Amino acid sequence: MNKSKSIILALTLAVTALFGFKQYEQVALKETMTVIVSNRGSSMLVNISIAGDKSSFVQKRIKAENKHDYSGALRIIKEHQDKGWQIKNSSYATSIEPDSDQDYYMYFFLER
């Protein structure tokens, strides 16, 4: 009888260990946003793509004081940060295409 009680106790502990603890947490889907800013002479073209439950794409043109004035684009990023978005990655790149001026791009990856 003592042996059967210890087997039942061991099985109970095993079942409790297997099912009593959360093995996998359900991860809430995060929304992601990609912002690409490119210079266009006296203006900046801002492309905003949001992926999550609903996806959207917005394109904005912002007036710039000079070719490297990204303050308007940074203002948009700040507005999104105020709404709970966090910058996870950013980059600055150039692209030289034949027979054209050099283009400058800023990339931002945000999440919430």
N, C-alpha and C positions, 0 to 999 in steps of 0.2 A: 504494500500500500504506500509506503514511504517513497518507493521508486516511482510509482505512477504520479504521485503529487509533485515530485521534482520535475518529471517530464512535462506535466501540465504547466507548471510554473515557468519552465524554460521556454515552452511554446508561447505562453502568454507574453513573456518578455520579448521574444523574437517578433511577434506580431505587433506589439506596441512600438518596438523600435522601427519596424518597417513602415507602419502606417501612422504612427503618432506624431512624426515630425514631417515638416514640409520638405520634401526632397527637391522639388522644383518650384521656384517662385514664378508666378505668372508675371511676365514683364509687361508693363504698360507700353504700348506703342508710342514711340517718340516721334514728334514732328521734326522734320529737318528742313532747313532753308539754305539755298545756295544763292549767293549774290555775286554777280560778275559786273564790274564797272569798267567801262572802256572809254578812252578819250575820243572825242569827235570834234576836234578843233576847239571852238569856244564853248562847247558843251560836253557833258558826260552822259553816256548811255548806261542806265542801270537796269540790269535784268535780274528779276527776283523770282525764284522758283521755290515753291513750298510743296513738300510731299508729306503726307500723313493720311488721316482719314479721308480728307479731301485734298486734291492737288490743285494748284493754281500757278499761273505764270503772269507776271506783271512786268511791263517795260516802261521806264520813266526816263525822260530827258531832263537833265539839270544844267542850268547855266553855270559856267565856270569862269573865274577871273582870268585864268591862264591854263596852259596845257596840262599842268600838274596840280591843279587845284581840286582836290578830292573832298573838300569840306562838306559839300552838299551830299555826297554819297555817305560820308561818315555820319552825317546828321540822320540819314535814313537808318543806318545801322544802330545808332544810339536810340532812336525811337523804338526799334524792335527790341532792344535790350530792356527798355523800360516796360515792355509788355511781357517780359519773362524769357526772352530768347538769350542764349549764351553762345558766345563765339567759341567754337571748338578748334578752328583752324583758319588761317588766312595766308595770303601770298600776294606777291607783286611780281609781275612778269612783263616781258616785252616780246614783241613779235615783229620781225622784219620781213616784209614781203617784197618781192621784186617790183620795182617801179612804183613804190609808195613810201610815204613817210613812216617813221617808226611808230607803232601803236603800243600803248601802255595799258595794262590790265591789272585790276585788283580783284582778288577772289576772297570770298568769305564763306565759311561753312558754319551755320548756327544750328542749335538744337534746343528743344524745350519739351 
